[in-house]
């Protein structure tokens, strides 16, 4: 009986029909996205002769697009029908995945083409991510928002346990291009799930000048909050300083662990398993729990597990460390997203969530550019150790100097 109650509480946001439909579509799409992430990283390494710098360049292109368009995308998410906006962005992303597959199977793909597609994908996601986040907050009541965000995180990170493994199997069996085509097909699941969803009420457009004023208004609201500036800074430091797994793991696989594409997919899956565990942990916790203790513990776990991943030459140890790495990062991300949405007015959520998009999709790939250069210069182990030290010291300092971060 208690177990059943716990399971029911863990998925309580799925009782809301519209969220349940969107959540189901996201499961399929997320698997395809992870298949493309792995395939694209390996393709860049193949074209560039195992250059970490080339991987960083692709990440930089995507980061620049987010810095250009993320805040604008958040403004649009608060002004027009979010459902229709997500329909448009998902369609564009499907077309970009098709383009990657066609260029690759034709044998004419080059690194600069991947850089351009990464930039265009980032521009599209700048509008997609805040609109989708704000749409989810419209589909569930406030008391179920942490649960819904945790389940959404479980979708993407759970797909990380399946998508990379499928990508590795597909690459070894029939080659890289299939992953791009399968990702394109997976977007259909989200598109079909959006059609029966009731669109949220649109905010009337009031001109470009008013749009810019609304963006400044949302930024000012975040700045005045006691918790949000320190929370965003902590998360931003982690995302910028820590090399992402699509950058770090392929290099470790080739240079340190000497493993095949299939085994590399399993390592990505380890991080996904941890992320799912973290998301389910948060989904089962009451919204009234003190989130600062969970957040600080997650940061400490992230720092230690990244250091182990960087230096380990044992596949089993790396796998376990990646589970803890994925768990900690999932908890940090879900708490940040939830607190952002619950501490601002509903009509500002699209603009405020564009800050989260800017961090996750802009700051992280921007950080991958110097990280890629450091990997090429110093190697992956020392780069991971340096990232762990920087994040650990910076976050500890913020928690000490900002009392509001210790109690929210």
Order of alpha helices (4+ residues) and beta strands (2+ residues): alpha-alpha-alpha-alpha-alpha-alpha-alpha-alpha-alpha-alpha-alpha-alpha-alpha-alpha-alpha-alpha
